[in-house]
Every structure is written in C-alpha cells, then in structure tokens.
Amino acid sequence: MEPLSVQRVRVLVDYYGLCLQDADDAWLPAMFPEGFAAGDFCTERPGRIDLTSAGHTQHVAVTAQVWEHEPQRLEGRWDKTATARIECRSGTLRLWSMAGPGLEDIELPSAPATWNVRLFCTGRQEAAAASRDGVPDGVEQYVVQFWPVEGAG
C-alpha cells in the first residue's frame, strides 16, 4: 500500500511552538498561538493540532503522508508519537509558528473534512542542545500520517 501523496515542508519554530491549522481559519474558535501552552508534545484543538518542539528556535522538517486507509505504523525509534484528529474544511493545512504562518502548506483532498492523524518525531534531544547555540535546520524531524475518518465528510 502506497500513500496518495507525500509532501515535505519546512517551518521555522519559535518559542517551542508550531501547529497544523486549517487554512480556512474563519470558523476556528481560536487561531494559533491563542491558547498554546508548551506541553509534552501534541494538543488537539478545533481545526488545529498544536505541537511542542524540543528546540526554542529552529527550522524543522515535516513529511506529510496522505493515505486512503489507515497505514501501518512507522517502524524505527521515535522520540515522540501521538495520535489526533483534525477537521480541515479547506483541504489545506497551514503550518504555523509563534511568528505566524509558514511559507509552505500541506494539501489534503477536500473531502472528507475530518482526518485521523498519526505524528512521529525524532531528533528532539539533539535539536534542544543545538538550539541553545544557534538555529538548527532539519535536526528535529516530523512525519505526519493522515487518513480519512470513516463516515466523515
């Protein structure tokens, strides 16, 4: 089984925070960073998923995989993993940091509007150390798997 699409994007993280947020933000009760509090790793909110990075300021690499059905879990050693759901009415998820929206988006098929999400992260310890002395690029890496919620649309 192969993913429908694979996208690789980068985003600048600052103040340990980043999120995936519906590009159609008119319906959101709160836009990032409102309500964000650095936590363990992942917080699900309406139309967005907040993530706590291990490094204060850094460029992170995000690989987004869109699947037709639930994919197998990724093998290997991961520093953090999480599952969530996100409603995305626009079909576009925008990566955000505290400074604002990133330059690259993640495209999802427009329907269904609600997606299962599985998140994986590696390089956290190295990124935390490297961000004390500069702005690391691509040390902390994320893989995000999306697949439709059955019956959603």
N, C-alpha and C positions, 0 to 999 in steps of 0.2 A: 504494500500500500504506500503510495506516494502522496505528499501534500499537494493541495490545489495550487498553492503559491508559497514562495519563500522570499521574504524581504529582509534586507539588512540595512539598519539605520543607526545613526549615532545621535546622541543628545548630550548636551552639557548639563551635568548635575551640579547644583549648588545647594548649600545648607542641608546636605544629605537627602534632599527630596527630589523625586520625579514621579510622574504619573502617566498613565494611558487614559485619555479623556475623549469622549465623543466630540468630533469637530463641530457638530450641531449643538452648541452649548446653550441655546435659548431655553431649553427645557430643564436644564440642570438646576437643582436647588442650591448648589454651591460649586463655584469653579475653583480649580486648583490655583493657589495653595490654600484657599479658605478651608479651615478645619484640619489641615495637615498637621500631624504631630509625628515626629520621628519615632518609629516604633521598632518592633522586631524585624519585620520585612514587608508584609503586604496587608493593606487595608482596603476592603471593598466598600465603595460608595456609589450612589446612583449616578450612572453614566461615566464612572471613572474607577480606576484602581490606583491607589497611592502605593508607592514603593519607597522604602528607606534604603538608601545606598550606604555602603560602608565607608565611603570617602566623602569628605566635606565638599570638595570641588574637583570634578574630573569629567572627562568625556567617557561615556560608557557605550558599548556596542550592544545592540539589541537585534536578535534574529527572530523574526515573527514567521511562524508556520501556520498556514490556514489549511484545515483538514475538512473533508466531507463528513467523516465519522470520528469517534474518539480514537486518537492514535495511541500507540504503545508509549509507555513512559520512557524517557531517555535514559540510557544506561550511563554509567560513569559516576564519578564523585562530584557532588554538588554541595556548595556551601549552604545554600538555602533553596527550598522548594515551597511552593504554595499552590493552592487551587482557589479559583474565584469564578464569578460570573459577571458579565458586563452587558448592559444594554447599549447598543450603538445604532441609533436611528439613521445616521447619515451614511454609514458604510465606511467611514474614515475615522480612525483613532489618531489623535494628535498626541505626540509625546511632549510633556511639559516639564519644566524645572521651575524653581522659585522665580527665576528671571523672566519667565514667560514661555510661549510655545516654541518648540524646536523647529528646525527647518525641514524636517522630513516626517512624513506621516506613514501610517500603516493602513493599507486598503483591505477592507473586508467586503465580501459580497453583501449587497444591501439587505438581503433577506436570508436568514432570519435576523431579527434585530437583537436577539439575546444569544450570547456566546458563552460556552464553557471556556475557561482559561486555566492553563497549567503553566506555572512560571518556574524557571530554573535559574540559578545564579552561581557564578564561580568567580574566583579572583578577589574575594572580599577582603581577606586579610592583607594581601599584597597592595590592594588599592588604598586601604586605610593607611598603611605605612607610607606609600608613595605620595598620597595627597597631603601629608604633613610637610613635605619638602617641595611641592610643585603641583602641577596639574597633569596627572597621568592621563594617557589616552589609550582606551581599549583594554586596560588591565582588568577592570570589573566587566564581566560579560553576562548578558541575559539571553535566554531562549524562552520564547513565549509561544505556546501551542494554543490555537483557537479551533473549536469545532462547535457546530450548532447545538443548542439546547433542543431536545426533541419536543415537537409541538409548539415551539415558539415561532413568532413571526410578526 
